[in-house]
Amino acid sequence: MKMEFSRTNAFVILISLTCTLFSCKKDTPLHHLIHETDVLKVYIYSGDQLAVKYITNDIEKIKQWDNFISDDTAKSNNCSFEGTLIWKVYEDSTQMKFSLAEGCQVVTYSLKGQQYTKSLTSEGVNYLEGLKKIE
C-alpha cells in the first residue's frame, strides 16, 4: 500500500500544528503556584512594620496575578523590598518579596528549592501601588 503526500495532507498537518502551538497554556512553576493558591495575602511595609493590606481566597482574583507578574528572568540588584506576598497552597506557603522602585519592579522568591526573580508588569505595579494608598 502506497501512501501519497498531497497538498491536502500538508494543509491538514499545518493546521493541526498551528492549533497545537496556539492552544498551549503557560506551564511554568509560577503559573502552577498562582493557579493552585487557596489564599493570597499582601503585606506592605509601613516604617518598620508590615501591615496587612489585602487578603483574598477568591480564586478568580488570585488568577489575575498571571497578568501582574511576568514569567521572565529579572535582576534584583540592590533593590529594597517594600512588601511581601504570601501564596498559601494547601498546607504550604510561598513568600515573595516585592519592590516597586523605579528599575526594581520585581518579585523574588524560592519555589521547590530554586530561586526566582521576575518582573512585575505595569498592571501589577499599579495594583500594588493602589494597595499602598489604602489606609
C-alpha positions as CSV (number, residue, x, y, z in Angstrom):
1,M,0.0,0.0,0.0
2,K,1.5,3.3,-1.1
3,M,0.7,6.5,0.9
4,E,0.7,9.7,-1.1
5,F,1.5,13.1,0.5
6,S,-0.7,15.6,-1.1
7,R,-1.3,19.3,-0.6
8,T,-4.4,18.5,1.4
9,N,-2.4,16.3,3.8
10,A,0.2,19.1,4.1
11,F,-2.6,21.6,4.8
12,V,-4.2,19.4,7.5
13,I,-0.8,18.9,9.2
14,L,-0.1,22.6,9.1
15,I,-3.5,23.5,10.6
16,S,-3.0,20.8,13.3
17,L,0.4,22.1,14.3
18,T,-0.8,25.7,14.4
19,C,-3.8,24.8,16.6
20,T,-1.5,22.9,18.9
21,L,1.0,25.7,19.2
22,F,-1.5,28.4,19.9
23,S,-3.7,26.4,22.3
24,C,-0.8,25.8,24.7
25,K,-1.2,27.4,28.1
26,K,1.6,28.6,30.3
27,D,3.1,25.6,32.1
28,T,5.6,27.2,34.5
29,P,6.3,26.9,38.2
30,L,4.9,30.5,38.6
31,H,1.7,29.6,36.7
32,H,1.2,26.5,38.8
33,L,1.7,28.5,42.0
34,I,-0.8,31.1,41.0
35,H,-3.4,28.6,39.9
36,E,-3.0,26.3,43.0
37,T,-3.2,29.1,45.5
38,D,-6.1,29.0,48.0
39,V,-5.4,32.3,49.8
40,L,-3.2,35.3,48.9
41,K,-2.1,37.8,51.5
42,V,-0.4,41.1,50.6
43,Y,1.8,42.8,53.3
44,I,3.3,46.3,52.7
45,Y,6.0,47.8,54.9
46,S,4.9,50.9,56.9
47,G,8.0,52.1,58.6
48,D,9.4,49.1,60.4
49,Q,6.1,47.3,60.5
50,L,4.4,45.0,57.9
51,A,0.8,46.0,57.5
52,V,-1.8,43.6,56.1
53,K,-3.2,45.4,53.1
54,Y,-5.2,42.6,51.3
55,I,-6.3,39.1,51.8
56,T,-8.4,37.0,49.4
57,N,-9.5,33.5,48.8
58,D,-11.3,34.5,45.6
59,I,-9.8,32.1,43.1
60,E,-10.6,34.4,40.1
61,K,-8.9,37.4,41.8
62,I,-5.9,35.3,42.6
63,K,-5.7,34.1,38.9
64,Q,-5.4,37.8,37.9
65,W,-1.9,37.6,39.1
66,D,-1.0,35.8,35.9
67,N,-1.2,39.4,34.4
68,F,0.7,41.1,37.3
69,I,3.9,39.0,37.3
70,S,5.9,38.4,34.1
71,D,7.4,34.9,33.7
72,D,10.7,36.4,32.6
73,T,14.0,36.4,34.5
74,A,14.8,39.7,36.0
75,K,17.6,41.1,38.3
76,S,17.1,42.5,41.7
77,N,20.4,44.2,42.2
78,N,20.4,46.3,45.3
79,C,16.6,46.6,45.3
80,S,14.9,47.4,48.6
81,F,11.8,45.4,49.1
82,E,8.6,47.2,50.1
83,G,6.4,44.2,50.9
84,T,5.6,40.6,50.8
85,L,3.1,38.3,49.0
86,I,2.1,35.1,50.8
87,W,0.7,32.4,48.5
88,K,-1.0,29.7,50.6
89,V,-1.3,26.4,48.7
90,Y,-3.0,23.7,50.8
91,E,-0.8,23.4,54.0
92,D,2.2,25.1,52.4
93,S,3.0,28.7,51.5
94,T,5.4,30.6,49.3
95,Q,6.7,34.0,50.2
96,M,7.6,36.6,47.6
97,K,9.2,39.9,48.4
98,F,8.4,42.7,46.0
99,S,9.9,46.1,45.1
100,L,8.1,48.9,43.3
101,A,11.1,51.3,43.0
102,E,12.0,52.5,39.5
103,G,14.3,50.0,37.9
104,C,13.5,47.4,40.6
105,Q,9.9,46.5,39.9
106,V,10.3,42.8,40.7
107,V,9.3,39.9,42.9
108,T,11.8,37.5,44.3
109,Y,11.0,34.1,45.8
110,S,12.1,30.5,46.2
111,L,10.0,27.7,44.9
112,K,10.8,24.0,45.2
113,G,14.4,24.8,46.1
114,Q,15.0,27.2,43.2
115,Q,15.4,31.0,43.5
116,Y,13.5,33.2,41.1
117,T,13.3,36.9,40.3
118,K,10.5,38.0,38.0
119,S,9.4,41.4,36.7
120,L,6.1,43.0,37.8
121,T,4.1,44.1,34.9
122,S,2.8,47.7,34.7
123,E,-0.6,46.3,35.7
124,G,1.0,44.6,38.7
125,V,2.9,47.7,39.8
126,N,-0.3,49.8,39.5
127,Y,-2.2,47.3,41.6
128,L,0.3,47.2,44.4
129,E,0.7,51.0,44.3
130,G,-3.0,51.2,44.8
131,L,-2.8,48.9,47.8
132,K,-0.1,51.2,49.3
133,K,-2.6,54.1,49.3
134,I,-5.2,52.2,51.3
135,E,-5.2,53.4,55.0
